[in-house]
Amino acid sequence: MRHLPPLNALRVFEVAARTGSYAEAASELGLTHGAVSRQIGALERWLGQRLFVKAGRRMVVTPIASVFAAEVSLSFHRLAEAAEACGRPGVRRILRVSAPTSFAMRWLIPRLRRFHAAHPDVEVAVTTVSAVHEELRGGFDVAVRQGVATDDAWPQHIAVPVLENADTLIMSPALFERRPISKPVDVEGHLLLASETRPGDWTDWLEAAGVSHLAGHDRQVFDHFFVTRQAVEDGIGIGIGPMPMLDIDIAAGRLMTPLPGIRVTRTGYVALRPRHLDNAALPATFVDWLAAEGFNRTACRPSCPDIP
């Protein structure tokens, strides 16, 4: 029999190295912080090698342990695939997807029905992060973030572009009927709605529209864009919104773009897969589907369900 390290300690180590935190590992595994520390200590004694070192108040994985963790993670993944292929073909597979809140609510979730129709044996578990540039932490099979699909930008991940991104003026159809906007100067007199998570939206759009002198106009700021978007839909004021993320809202008549030709190009969205899971078929299939949805905008208009 092969001389294997303690398997339970290996599992705890893999999660702690992947999340970069004893506390997050404890939360994911349902253990106490002390239990995680003891398991990693047992593995370190077995190996005769330090796996984590103290940096301030945190424990940080050593370079050699980081390489070891990638191999352990890949081994666990292969073991899970082998077990599934061996005798559990009917078990639903779970795909963990991390995405910014607005992207998940306004673009991803309304389209998931079509992925489920093509892959009924897969359950997509979506978790959200508060910002498009949120650090890649915790366990996921696919993450969506705003960025460019280059190796130097995501050295530990395989990046695929999935959605272009441009800002334009948005308002509710009801408000447009009362106070229409047919040219940029018509913005004057409207309440400008903004988001703390998107601080430059109004400045950039007003400059692109040639009315930067209105930058000091009355403004109401919310903490997050999905709150701003709801205030726009309610007719409280006008806002700047990302396209094509809001295509479904516009097709459903909840929002409109009074000056669609004036747009500010932004960095698009990419789908990320961990490199150590490069051979995993399901995440790759999901990323391919995301890219097809993102670059085939007309496909979603008649058939995507509305968001409640």
N, C-alpha and C positions, 0 to 999 in steps of 0.2 A: 504494500500500500504506500502511495506517495506520502511524503512527510509534508503535510499541509499546515499553514498557520491557522489559528483559531478563526473559523469562518464567521462567527458572530462579530468578532472584533474587526474583521475585514470589512464587513458590511457597515459598521459604525464609522470606521476610518474613511471609507469611500464617500459616505454622505458628508462627513465633516470636511473632507478635502474639497468636495464639489461645492458646498455652500460657503466654505471659508469661515465657518463659525461653529463652535461647540454648541452654542445656544440654538442655532437654527437646526443643527443636526438632531439635537435633543427633541425639538419640536416636531420635526419630520418623522422621527422614529418612535415618538411617544415615550421617551426616556427622560430621566433627569440629567442635568448638566454633569453631575458627579458620575453618573453611570457611563456617560460618553467618555469622560476623562479616564475612568478606570479601564474601559475596553481598549482605548488607544494606548494607555500605559502597558497593558498586557501584550498588545501587538508589538510595541517598541521593545519590550523585554525579549520577546520571541525572536525578533529580527536582530537585536543588538544594535539598533540604529534609531536615532531620534527622528521622529516624523513631523513633529511640530516644535516650534520655538516661540518663546514669549516675546511679543513686540508691543510694548506699552501694556494695555490691559487685555490684549487679544493674543490668541495662539495662532501662529501663522505657519502654514505648511512649508517644509523645507523643499529646495529644488528637486532633490532626488525622490522625496516622497510624492511630489507632484507628478513625476513620471510614473512612479509606482501606482498612484491612484488612478491614472488614466488606464493603465493595464488592468487593474482590478475592475474598474467600471466596465471596460470592454468585455472582460471575462463574465461578469454578472449578466451583461446584456446577451452574450452568446448563450449562456446557460438558460436564460429565460426563453430565448427563441427556440432552443433545442427542446425544452420542456413542452412548449406550445406545439411544435411540430410533431412531437412524439405521441401525444395522446389527448390534447385539449383543443381540437379544431373548432369546437362550437363556442368556446369562451370568448366573450366580448373583450376586445383589446382597448386599452385606455391610451389616448394620445394626449399628453400634457402640453398645452399651448399657453405661452405668456405674451400678453399684448397690452399696449396702452389702452386706458379706459375708453376714450372716445373712439379709437379705431375698433375696439371690440364691440362697442354698443352700436355704432352707426354703420360699420362696414362688414365686419367679420360675422357676427352672430346672425344677422338676417340672411346670410348666404349659406350657413352651415347645413340647412335642410337638404341642399343639393349634394353636399359631400356625403351626408348620411344616407341619402338615397342610393349613391353609388357604392358606399361602403357600410352596409348595415351592421357589420360586426365590429365597428369601431365606435367608441365613445370618446368624443372630443371634450376634454376638461379644460375650460378656459379660466385662467387667472389673470387679473388686471394689475397694471402698475400705473402710478399717478402721472408719470411723465414719459414723453416719447424717448428720452435719452436715459431712462432708468438703468442703473447698473444691472448687468446680467448676473443675478444671484438666485440661488435655489434650484430645485430640480425642474427641468422642462425638456421636452423632446424637440419643440420648435418655439422660437421666440420671434416676435415682430418688433422691430425698432425703426426709428427714423435714422437714416444714414445711407452711405454709399456701399456698394457691393464690391469692396476691395479687400485683398488678403491682409494688408497692413492695418486696415480699420478694424478687422475682426480676426485676429491671428488664431484664436482658439475655435473658430466657427466657420462653417461654410455658408456664405452669404449669397442670397439670390434676390434680385429686385422684384418686388411684387406689386407696387402701386406708385404711380406718379403723384405729385402733390403741388397744388397751386392755390393761393388764397384769392378770394373775391368777395364782393359785397353781398350780404344776405339780409333778407327781411321777410316778414310774414306777408302773405297776399292781402290780408285784411288791412294791415298798415299801409301797404302800397296803394290800396284803393282810396284810403283817406288822404294820404300825403305821398303821392307818387314821386319816384326818383327817375328822371329820364336823362339826366346829365350830372356830372360830378358835383357841381355847385349846389344841386338840390339836397345834398347831404346836410347842408347848413340848416339848423333848426331842429334836426333829429337828435335824440339822445344816442350817443355812441356807447355800445356795450363792449366791454373788453374782458380779457382773462389774465390773471397773474401768470398762468403757465404759458401764455403766448404774448409777451410784453411788447413786441415790435409790430404787431399786426396792423394797427391803425396807422402808425407813422409811415410804414412802407407802402400801404395801399394809397394813402392820401398823396404821397409823393408820386406814385405811379399814375394817379389820376390827375395830377397837375394842380391839386388844391391843398398843398402842404400848409397853407396859411390857416387851415381849419384844424390843425393838430391840437390847438388849445381849447377846442370846443368841449361843451359839457360831456362828461364821460362817467359811466358807472362800471366799476371793475368787480368781477366775481373771481373766486379762487380757482375755478377750473372751467375749461371750455364747455363741457357738457352742461354746466349750469347756464353759461352764457347762451348756448344754443337754444335752451329751453326758454330763456327770457326773450330771445328773438322771436321764437315761434309764438309766444304769448303776446307779441306786439308791443312790448315795453320799449323797444328801441331797435336800432339796426346794428349789425355786427359784421365781422370778417370771418369767413368760414373756409375750411379746406375742401377742395374739390380734387378728385371725384368722391371723396368720402361721404359727402352729403347728397349724392345722386338720388338715393332712395327717398330722402325727405322731400326733395324737389319734385320727383316723379309723383309722390303721394299728395302734393299740394300743401305740405306743411310749411315749406320755405320756398323762396324764389330768389333769383339772382337778377336784380334790376339792371346791372351794368356788367353783363357776363364777359364782355371783351376786355375789361380792365382786370388783369390778374398779376399776381406776384408769385413767381416760381419759387417753390421751396424744395428742400431736400426730400426725396421720396422715402418710401418704406421698403425695408428689406426683411426677408425671412431668414432666420439663422438656425443652423443645425450644429450641435457639438461635433467637432472633428473626430473625437474618439468613438462616435456612433456613426461613422461615415457609411458603414455597410447596412445600416438599419433601413429596411425597405419602407416601412410605414411613414416615418417622418419625411422621407424623400418624396413619397407619393403625395403627402399633404402639401408640401412646399410647391410641387408642380401644379397642384390644383389651385393654390393661392395665386401663383403667377398667372395661370390661365384666366382666373376670375378678374385679376387686377388689370390685365391688358386686353380684356374683352368686355368693355364697359356696357355695351348695349345689351349683353346677355341677361343682365339682372333686372332690367326695367320692368318687363311684364310679369315676371314669375317670382321674384323674391318676395317673401312675406313681409308685411309691415312690422316694425318694432312697436310693441304695445306702448 
